[in-house]
Amino acid sequence: MATGSSMQYTIGTALDRAREGGLEVEVLVDNQWLTGQVAAADGLGVVLDRDGAEHFVVRLERISAVRVGAHAPMLGNVGQPRREGPDRFDGAVPMPAPAAEPDREPTVMSRPHIRSA
C-alpha cells in the first residue's frame, strides 16, 4: 500500500469491485461459504448468481467475510482472473469467532423523584 494514502475497504466495497470486474466471490454467512458472481448489490444485500443454475440473496449484515479471487486493490489490478484449484488462495484465511451471546434486555433505571421543600 502506498504511504500517505488511505482507503476504507469494506465488505460492500469488495462486492462492488468484484461486480464491476466480473469476478466470482465467496461470502461467509453463518459459517457457510456461498460462491457466485455478484449480480446485484445495494446497501442492504447482495444477489450472488451461481452459473445461472441458482442464486443466493444475502443480507449484508449477515456476511462475516468476503473472498475475492483477485489482488487487493491496494496491491494492483482488481480485474485479474481468479486462479482455480484448491490453492487459489495463498496464506491463512481468517475465520469468524463463535457467535456472541445475545444481549440481555437493557435494565431501565428510574430516577428518584426529588421534592422541593
N, C-alpha and C positions, 0 to 999 in steps of 0.2 A: 504494500500500500504506500502510496506516495506520501511523504511527510508534508504536513501543512494542509492536508485535505481531510475532509470529514464527510461521512455518509451514513445515514440511518438505513440499515438494510434489514427490513422486516420480512415476516412470512408473506405478507401481501406484496411487497416489492419483488421478492423472489418469484412468486407465482406470476406476477405481471410480466417480468422479464422472460420467464420461461414461455409464456403465451406468445409474446412478441417474437421470440426466437424459434417458435415451433418445437420446443424441447419437451421431452417426456419428464414428468416429475413423479416423485413418491412422497406422499404425505402420511405422517404418523397420526392416527386418530384412535384414541383409546387402546393403545398398544398394538394396533393393527396397521401395517403398511398398505396403502392403496396406491396403485400405479395408474397413470394415464396422462393424456395430453390435456392441458388446460384449454377447455372450450369456452369458458366464460368465467368472469370473476367480478365481484363488486365488493363493497365494504363489509358485507355480511357473510358471503360464502363463495364457494368455487364449484364449478362443474368440471369433473375430470372425465374425459372420453377414453374408453379402452378399446381402441381399434374398431370403433363403430359397433361392436358387439354388445357393449353395455356402458353405462356411465354411472358416476357417483356424484351426488350433491352433498357437499360437506360445509358445515358452518365453520367460519374461520376460527372462532373461539375454541373449537374442539381440536384444532390442529396443534400438535406439540412440536413438530419438526417437519422440515421440507428438505428433500434431496433433489438437487437439480444436476443432471448429467452434463455439466459444463464447468469451466473455470469460474471462480467467483469474479464478479465484475471488477473488483479491485485489482485482480491479477491478469486480466486480459479480456478477450472477446467472449461474451456470453453465448454467442451463436455457434461455438464449436460443437461438433457432433458428439453424441454420447458414445462411450465405449460399451461394448457388450460383454457378457460373461460374468462369472462370479467375482472377478477382480475389478469391476467397473468403478469402484470407489476405493481410493487409497487411504490408508491410515485408519485411525479409530473413528467410530461413528457414535456420537453421543446418544444415549438412551434416556428417556424421561424417568424421573423418580416416581415411586409409588404415589398414587393419588393421596392428597391430604384429606384428613378427616373434615367433614363439612363443619362449618362454623355453627356454633350454637346460636340460638336466638339472642339478640342483644338484651342485656339487662337494663331495664328502664328505671332510673333512679329519680325519685321525685324530690324536689327541693322543699326544705322545711319552710313553712309559712312564718314570716316574721311579722309580728303585730306591732304597730306603733303605739306608744303609750301616750 
